Amino acid sequence: MVRTGPVVIATLALALVMALGGEASGAPSAKIEPPTEGLPYRIEASIRIDPKTRIDARSRDRLFAEWLALVHRFVGAPWDLTVAKDQATQFAGDLDSLDAKNFASVSAERDKVWVIRLEQVKAGYALSGREFDVSTGRLGPTFQRAVPIVEDLPRELLRLALDLFSPIAELVEQEAGGATLAVRGGAIEPASPAGRVVGPGSIFQPVRLVFQPDGSTRILNLPFSYLKVEKLEGARARCSIVSAFRDPFTQRIARKNKLIALGVKPADRPTRLKFVTRPDMTPAAGYVLTIRTLPDGPTREVGITDRQGRIVLESGFASELVVIRLLAGNIEPMVELPLMPGESATERTIPFVPKPATVVLEAQLDSLRDTVIDLVAVRARLEARLKARAEGDDWAGVEATLNEFTKLTPRDLLATKLATLKEDATRQQALTKTAILTKTAQAQIAEVQALIDRYLDDEIVRSYTEALQASRDAAAAQAKAEARKKATARPPRNP
């Protein structure tokens, strides 16, 4: 067995001093465990090399030695890494076919097991692997690395190990919108920045351990909930909570439990989702799915659900934690939740309650908004024509343009229609006890109202109407003056 790992002399010395002190005082000695932040990760790597690679035992041992030297150089003390001498038969199958049952015989003295494959391909070699976390019983996604030449194997094996590694943490404090994690190995100084256990931007997924009366432990995954590291304070990580639920870490549980967290990363595999409507679980077809990055990244559309309510997001659609949103009518959100790309290899079914009345209201508001926008464009064109006619003293043209204004939809009619839509929705919402005037619908109502108030003001039309009337009055006054002048003029004398 090839092995590398730290020997924490200070810890052993402290334990020895405490033990001697206990014997001297006559008190029973107790084993003192260092805090979790000071514990390294006990990792066992089970590496299977395909015979087609033509790597013999001597080359294999040299590969492992060079790999472990790189681990010591770039990671160092945080990893207590062991390469299994004998290949376990329970890991002989395809990586994607492995499940937690294959790791039932793993010793509790291990924190993690890496199952790694080395195979030969046309373009050189291919490395692939998966990590099994003993504390949570979770089997991570498959990570892969291409290796062009044999000399690159130790370095690419190190990169694969860094991809596989997921830190473990305990949730030690929770506050509004945030939490504090004690990350295992977080207080151990790595050999280089590449070996840092945790850093700002790291993502953890919480897991609840529920202790059963028979002494067993039940592991409960908390779906669509994540912790994003914002900053480090010593060995502790301050995190923001990103969850689809208001209180994902509730303590309203009868049995004794403990919250831990496991680091997660995007995986290079498709994300398969299926959306269904409650309560009859009917497939949600024709809904638009959008994604955005945290905290305020741009929103982009990634697809539309098919007839079965399914949508497949190909690998690489995002490289970090995202928020997905399912839209009805291209505007009303039905579902909004965080998601790590490639987190699960299986299809995830996501139910939601449809809002047909809200969608109908928003469609009517869209139609009304389009009417207002079209009317604004026509009015702008007529106002420009009025200005040109008035500046040229073409009052006949002004009158003709004002006549076109009178044929347009009146502002008050649109305002009344908007008020009626809002009143009907409020009444229906009170009767059915279901939300219709959602935030999105209220925002649409406010938008249409603002368009009406700002762009359908009749003040400009009234000013040109008054100018036209003033021109008419001036012309009439001038005509009367000329008539009076002619009437009062004396006839010429005859010679």
C-alpha positions, 0 to 999 in steps of 0.5 A: 500500500502506497501512502502519504499523509501528515503526522500531526506531532503537536496533536499527538504530543498534546494527547500524550500530555493530557493522558499523562496528566490524567494518570497523575491525577488519578482521573481516567484519561479521555481521547481528545479529538481536534476540532473538525477544522483541523482534521485531514481527509482520510481518502482511499483511491481505488485505481483500475488500469485497463490492460490495453494501456500496456502499463505494467506493474513497474510503470504503475508504481512509478505513476502512483509515486509521481502522483502522490509526490504531486499531491504532497507538493500542491495539496499537502496536509489536508489530504491523508491519501492512500492508494489501495493495493488490491482492486476491490471487486465491488468497484469493477463495474462501469462507473455510472452503474455504481451506487451506494450499495457498492460501498457498503463494506467501506471502513468507517476509518475512511472519509472518502473513496475515489474510484478511478479508471485509466483507459486507452483511447485513440487520442492517448489515454482517458481518466475518469472517476467518482467520489463516495463520501462515507459520512453522507453516503453520497456518490458524486458525479463522474469526472473525466480527463483526457491525457494525450501522452503517458508522461502527462498521466501524473499531472492529469491524475492530480487534476482529476483528484482536485475535481473529485474532491468535495469538502465536508462541513458542519453547520455551526451557526444559522442566521437570517439569510446566512449560515456559518460552516466549520469546514473539515481541514479548513484550518490546515495550511495547504502546500499551495493555493491549489490545495485550499479546501474551501474559498469564496465562491465554493458551493455546499449542499446541506444534508440532515443526519437524523439519529434513529432510536435503534442507533442507525442514522437516516440521511436526508438530502435537502433538495434545491438548497445550497450554501455559497461561501461569501468569505472566510473568517479563520477556519470558518466559512460565512455563507449565504443561503440559496434555497427554494424554501423559506426555512430549509434548515428548520429545527422543528424535528422530533428526533435528534439530528445534525446538519452537515454540508458537502461540497458540490461542483458542476458536472459534465453531464445533461440535466434532465427535468420534468415539470408536472402540475398539481394535483393530478400531476399532468405534464406541463407542456409548452412552458418556457425555462430560463436560467440566470447566474447568482446573484444578479446575472442576466436571464436567458432562455434555455428551452421549452418543455415538450408534451411530456413536460420534459426538458433536457439541458445539455452539459455545459449549459452553465458552469456554476450554480444557477437559478431556473425559472419556469414561465407560463405565457412567457412572463408568469413564473411557476417555479423558481429554484436553484440548481447545480448543473449536472448534479443528478444523473437521473431525471428530476420531477418538479411539481407546481401549482398552475395559475390559469386565472393569472395567465389569462389576466396577464394575456389581457394585460399584454393585449392592452399594453400592445394597444396602448403602445400602438396608440402612442406611436400613432399619436406621436406621428400626428403630434409631429404633423400638428407641429409642422402644420402649426409652424407653417400656419397651415391651419387647415392642415391642423384642423384635418389632423385634429379630426384624425385625433378624434377618431383614435381610442380615447384615453379614458376608455383604456384607463377604464378597461385597465381598472375593470381588469384589476377589479375583476381579478380582485373580486375573483381572488377573494372568491376563490381564495387563490392568488391571481394578482401576483407580483408579476401581474401587479407589475404589469398593471403598474406598467400599463397604467404608467404608459397611459398616464405618461404618453396618452396625455391630451394636453398637447392636443388641447393646446393645438385645438386652442391655437386653431380656435385662436387662429379662427378668432383672429381671422374672424376679427380681421374680417370684421375689421375690414368690413367695418373699414369698408362701411365707414369709408367715404365715397369719392366726390364728383369733380 
